[in-house]
Amino acid sequence: MLSALFFYLFAIFLVGAGFMVIAAKNPVHAVLFLIFAFFNAAGLFVLLGAEFLAMILIVVYVGAVMVLFLFVVMMLDVDFAELRAGFLKYLPIGATIGLLLLVELILILSAWVTAPEITAQAPAPPAADISNTEALGLILYTRYVYLFEAAGLILLVAMIGAIVLTLHHKRDVKRQKVGRQVRRTRAESVELVEVESGRGLS
C-alpha cells in the first residue's frame, strides 16, 4: 500500500514537472522543473529496485548535465521579448503537429493489448545474494562488453570531433609552446653582457 502511494506521488509530480518544463516562460525555471522531474524519475527507479539507475540519473543528469544547462542559460543574454514575438507566428504549425501527435497517441492506446505470454518471456531476476548494481555490472562487462566498448569509442570520437570543430586559432594571439620551451638551452636563454661603468645598455 505504501509503495503504491509513493508510486502515484512520484508519477504525478513527474508528469506535472514535465508539463511545466514546456510551459514555463523562463528558461531557468524550465531547467529547474526538469531537475525536479529527474528526481521524481529517480524515485520511481528506486521503487522498481533499480537503485543504480536512480543514482546515475541524479549524479550524471542532475549533478552534471542539468547544472551545466542551468549555468549556460543564466550566462546567455537571451532576449525573451524576441522569443515570445515568434510564438504566434509558428502557432498554427505547432498546433497542427501537436494535434497529429495526439491522434497518434489515441490510436496507439486504443489498439494496445497486453499479451498474456509476455510475462512468461520476462528475463529471470538476478540472484538474491548480489545487489542490483553488481548484477548489472556482470551483464554489462560479460555479455555486452564489446558493445559497451564500442559505445565508449563512439563517444570518444564524438568528443574529439566536437573539440576540433569548435577550436579556432587566431593568428595574432601568442600561445605557449611547451615543447619549444623545454628544448631551449642555456646559451639560448641567458646572455651575459659586460657594461662599461657610466654607460647603460643600448
C-alpha positions as CSV (number, residue, x, y, z in Angstrom):
1,M,0.0,0.0,0.0
2,L,2.8,2.4,0.9
3,S,4.7,1.6,-2.3
4,A,1.7,2.3,-4.4
5,L,1.1,5.6,-2.6
6,F,4.7,6.7,-3.4
7,F,4.4,5.4,-6.9
8,Y,1.4,7.7,-7.6
9,L,3.0,10.5,-5.8
10,F,6.2,10.4,-7.8
11,A,4.3,9.8,-11.1
12,I,2.0,12.8,-10.6
13,F,5.0,15.1,-9.7
14,L,6.9,13.7,-12.7
15,V,4.1,14.4,-15.1
16,G,3.4,17.8,-13.6
17,A,7.1,18.8,-13.7
18,G,7.4,17.6,-17.3
19,F,4.5,19.7,-18.3
20,M,6.0,22.7,-16.6
21,V,9.2,22.2,-18.5
22,I,7.5,23.0,-21.8
23,A,5.0,25.5,-20.3
24,A,7.5,27.7,-18.3
25,K,8.2,31.0,-20.0
26,N,11.6,31.5,-18.2
27,P,14.3,29.0,-19.4
28,V,15.8,29.0,-15.9
29,H,12.5,27.9,-14.4
30,A,12.2,25.2,-17.1
31,V,15.6,23.8,-16.2
32,L,14.7,23.7,-12.5
33,F,11.5,21.9,-13.3
34,L,13.5,19.4,-15.4
35,I,15.8,18.8,-12.4
36,F,12.7,18.2,-10.3
37,A,11.4,15.7,-12.9
38,F,14.6,13.8,-12.8
39,F,14.5,13.5,-9.0
40,N,10.9,12.0,-9.2
41,A,12.0,9.7,-12.0
42,A,14.9,8.5,-9.7
43,G,12.3,7.8,-7.0
44,L,10.4,5.6,-9.4
45,F,13.6,3.7,-10.3
46,V,14.2,3.1,-6.5
47,L,10.6,1.7,-6.2
48,L,11.4,-0.6,-9.1
49,G,14.5,-1.9,-7.4
50,A,16.9,-0.2,-9.9
51,E,18.9,1.9,-7.4
52,F,21.9,2.1,-9.7
53,L,19.9,3.8,-12.4
54,A,18.4,6.2,-9.9
55,M,21.9,7.2,-8.7
56,I,23.1,7.6,-12.2
57,L,20.1,9.8,-13.1
58,I,20.8,12.1,-10.1
59,V,24.6,12.2,-10.3
60,V,25.0,12.4,-14.1
61,Y,22.0,14.2,-15.3
62,V,21.1,16.4,-12.3
63,G,24.6,16.9,-11.0
64,A,26.4,17.5,-14.3
65,V,24.2,17.9,-17.4
66,M,21.3,19.9,-15.9
67,V,23.5,22.1,-13.8
68,L,25.6,22.8,-16.9
69,F,22.5,23.7,-18.8
70,L,21.4,26.0,-16.0
71,F,24.7,27.9,-16.0
72,V,24.7,28.2,-19.8
73,V,21.1,29.6,-19.8
74,M,21.9,32.0,-17.0
75,M,25.1,33.3,-18.7
76,L,23.5,33.7,-22.1
77,D,21.9,37.1,-22.8
78,V,18.5,35.8,-24.0
79,D,16.0,38.3,-25.4
80,F,12.8,36.9,-24.0
81,A,10.7,39.5,-25.8
82,E,12.1,38.4,-29.2
83,L,11.4,34.7,-28.3
84,R,7.8,35.5,-27.4
85,A,7.3,37.5,-30.6
86,G,7.8,34.5,-32.8
87,F,5.3,32.4,-30.8
88,L,2.2,33.5,-32.6
89,K,4.0,33.2,-36.0
90,Y,4.6,29.4,-35.5
91,L,1.5,28.7,-33.5
92,P,-0.5,27.1,-36.5
93,I,2.4,24.8,-37.3
94,G,2.9,23.8,-33.7
95,A,-0.8,23.2,-33.2
96,T,-1.0,21.0,-36.3
97,I,1.9,18.9,-35.2
98,G,0.5,18.6,-31.7
99,L,-2.9,17.5,-33.0
100,L,-1.2,14.9,-35.2
101,L,0.7,13.6,-32.2
102,L,-2.4,13.5,-30.1
103,V,-4.3,11.5,-32.7
104,E,-1.3,9.0,-33.0
105,L,-1.3,8.6,-29.2
106,I,-5.0,7.9,-29.1
107,L,-4.7,5.3,-31.9
108,I,-1.8,3.6,-30.1
109,L,-3.5,3.5,-26.8
110,S,-6.8,2.3,-28.3
111,A,-5.1,-0.6,-30.1
112,W,-2.7,-1.5,-27.2
113,V,-3.4,-5.1,-25.9
114,T,-1.3,-6.8,-23.2
115,A,-0.3,-10.3,-24.4
116,P,-0.6,-12.9,-21.6
117,E,2.6,-14.7,-22.8
118,I,4.8,-11.6,-22.3
119,T,5.1,-12.2,-18.5
120,A,6.3,-15.8,-19.3
121,Q,9.0,-14.4,-21.6
122,A,10.4,-11.9,-19.0
123,P,14.1,-12.5,-18.1
124,A,14.9,-14.2,-14.9
125,P,15.7,-11.9,-12.0
126,P,19.3,-11.8,-10.8
127,A,20.4,-13.9,-7.9
128,A,19.2,-12.8,-4.5
129,D,22.7,-12.8,-3.0
130,I,24.1,-10.0,-5.2
131,S,23.0,-6.4,-5.5
132,N,21.3,-4.8,-8.5
133,T,24.5,-2.8,-9.3
134,E,26.6,-6.0,-9.2
135,A,24.2,-7.8,-11.4
136,L,24.2,-5.0,-13.9
137,G,28.0,-4.9,-13.9
138,L,28.2,-8.7,-14.5
139,I,25.9,-8.5,-17.5
140,L,27.4,-5.3,-18.9
141,Y,31.1,-6.5,-18.7
142,T,30.5,-10.0,-19.9
143,R,27.7,-10.4,-22.4
144,Y,27.7,-6.8,-23.7
145,V,31.3,-5.9,-23.2
146,Y,32.1,-5.3,-26.9
147,L,29.0,-3.2,-27.4
148,F,29.9,-1.2,-24.2
149,E,33.5,-0.6,-25.5
150,A,32.1,0.4,-29.0
151,A,29.7,2.9,-27.4
152,G,32.6,4.4,-25.4
153,L,34.8,4.6,-28.6
154,I,31.9,6.4,-30.4
155,L,31.5,8.9,-27.6
156,L,35.3,9.5,-27.5
157,V,35.4,10.1,-31.3
158,A,32.4,12.5,-31.0
159,M,34.0,14.4,-28.1
160,I,37.3,14.8,-30.0
161,G,35.4,15.9,-33.2
162,A,33.4,18.5,-31.2
163,I,36.6,19.9,-29.7
164,V,38.4,20.0,-33.1
165,L,35.4,21.7,-34.8
166,T,35.0,24.4,-32.2
167,L,38.7,25.1,-31.7
168,H,39.7,28.1,-33.7
169,H,43.3,29.6,-33.6
170,K,43.7,33.3,-34.1
171,R,46.9,34.3,-35.9
172,D,47.5,37.5,-33.8
173,V,47.4,35.7,-30.4
174,K,50.6,34.5,-28.9
175,R,50.5,30.9,-27.5
176,Q,52.7,29.0,-25.2
177,K,54.7,26.2,-26.9
178,V,55.8,23.8,-24.1
179,G,58.0,21.6,-26.3
180,R,59.9,24.5,-27.6
181,Q,60.4,25.9,-24.1
182,V,61.7,22.6,-22.8
183,R,64.2,22.2,-25.7
184,R,65.8,25.6,-25.0
185,T,69.5,25.5,-23.9
186,R,71.3,27.8,-21.6
187,A,73.0,29.6,-24.5
188,E,69.6,30.5,-26.0
189,S,68.1,31.6,-22.7
190,V,70.9,33.6,-21.0
191,E,73.1,36.3,-22.4
192,L,76.0,37.8,-20.4
193,V,76.7,41.4,-21.3
194,E,79.6,43.5,-19.9
195,V,78.5,47.0,-19.3
196,E,81.1,49.8,-19.0
197,S,81.0,52.0,-16.0
198,G,78.8,55.0,-16.5
199,R,77.1,53.6,-19.6
200,G,73.9,51.7,-20.0
201,L,72.6,49.2,-22.4
202,S,71.7,50.4,-25.9
